[in-house]
Amino acid sequence: MNFRTDIFSLEAPSNKKFNLVGVKMPTNIDVYFRAKQKEIIDQYAAARIFMHETETDDWKHWFNEVEDKTANEAFKFIFTSYFYESA
């Protein structure tokens, strides 16, 4: 399944710098909103990946294993949980 936009472009950039002079701390509502926004984007990304993966028989093309077996299992559990949650 092909989509017109890239889901990962919705995430916040990881290399932004901000001038924090005069900035107030976020409220608990601000933190909650950002956490929910991240959760929704993660679920939406997983759903799109799931929809794309249903058209292929090769499920390992997006997962590159690393040397650490514990890390591999953690990555697989994370991806699997995203796929199950989106399904």
C-alpha positions as a printed NumPy array, in Angstrom:
array([[  0.   ,   0.   ,   0.   ],
       [  1.457,   3.339,  -1.018],
       [  0.737,   6.537,   0.887],
       [  1.104,  10.113,  -0.319],
       [  2.899,  11.366,   2.79 ],
       [  5.686,  10.134,   5.019],
       [  4.373,   9.307,   8.49 ],
       [  7.729,   9.943,  10.121],
       [  7.644,  13.586,   9.008],
       [  5.007,  14.163,  11.716],
       [  7.485,  13.532,  14.51 ],
       [  9.31 ,  16.381,  16.159],
       [ 12.789,  17.034,  14.748],
       [ 15.541,  15.634,  16.923],
       [ 18.094,  18.359,  16.258],
       [ 16.231,  21.578,  17.09 ],
       [ 17.767,  24.15 ,  19.424],
       [ 15.699,  26.606,  21.39 ],
       [ 16.591,  29.761,  23.245],
       [ 15.209,  29.044,  26.714],
       [ 15.633,  32.545,  28.131],
       [ 12.238,  33.676,  29.405],
       [ 10.52 ,  30.356,  28.731],
       [  8.247,  28.978,  31.441],
       [  8.048,  25.313,  32.364],
       [  5.264,  23.316,  30.703],
       [  2.206,  22.482,  32.746],
       [  1.035,  18.967,  33.439],
       [ -1.577,  19.428,  30.703],
       [  1.151,  20.339,  28.192],
       [  3.173,  17.254,  29.101],
       [  0.078,  15.026,  28.935],
       [ -0.885,  16.435,  25.518],
       [  2.602,  15.812,  24.119],
       [  2.637,  12.269,  25.496],
       [ -0.757,  11.505,  23.938],
       [  0.316,  13.117,  20.662],
       [  3.421,  10.907,  20.553],
       [  1.341,   7.824,  21.384],
       [ -1.173,   8.569,  18.622],
       [  1.566,   9.211,  16.052],
       [  3.284,   5.935,  17.041],
       [  0.022,   4.02 ,  16.676],
       [ -0.743,   5.669,  13.339],
       [  2.759,   4.903,  12.079],
       [  2.389,   1.287,  13.17 ],
       [ -0.969,   1.025,  11.407],
       [  0.516,   2.377,   8.193],
       [  3.48 ,   0.018,   8.419],
       [  1.086,  -2.854,   9.134],
       [ -1.024,  -1.967,   6.091],
       [  2.108,  -1.807,   3.958],
       [  3.432,  -5.104,   5.331],
       [  0.225,  -6.965,   4.515],
       [  1.163,  -6.74 ,   0.843],
       [  4.55 ,  -8.455,   1.193],
       [  5.78 , -11.888,   2.212],
       [  9.162, -10.581,   3.385],
       [  8.725,  -9.371,   6.96 ],
       [ 12.44 ,  -9.105,   7.782],
       [ 13.391,  -6.402,   5.288],
       [ 12.718,  -3.623,   7.818],
       [ 14.404,  -5.196,  10.836],
       [ 18.202,  -5.393,  11.035],
       [ 19.371,  -7.541,  13.899],
       [ 22.176,  -6.341,  16.153],
       [ 24.757,  -8.31 ,  18.136],
       [ 22.916,  -8.008,  21.45 ],
       [ 20.263, -10.742,  21.74 ],
       [ 18.412,  -8.872,  24.477],
       [ 18.163,  -5.784,  22.267],
       [ 16.911,  -7.904,  19.348],
       [ 14.179,  -9.393,  21.5  ],
       [ 13.231,  -5.959,  22.812],
       [ 13.008,  -4.528,  19.285],
       [ 10.921,  -7.466,  18.099],
       [  8.573,  -7.14 ,  21.08 ],
       [  8.173,  -3.411,  20.468],
       [  7.393,  -3.865,  16.768],
       [  5.107,  -6.803,  17.478],
       [  3.224,  -4.845,  20.127],
       [  2.775,  -1.935,  17.705],
       [  1.491,  -4.278,  15.003],
       [ -0.913,  -6.062,  17.339],
       [ -2.172,  -2.791,  18.754],
       [ -2.755,  -1.369,  15.298],
       [ -4.5  ,  -4.524,  14.113]])
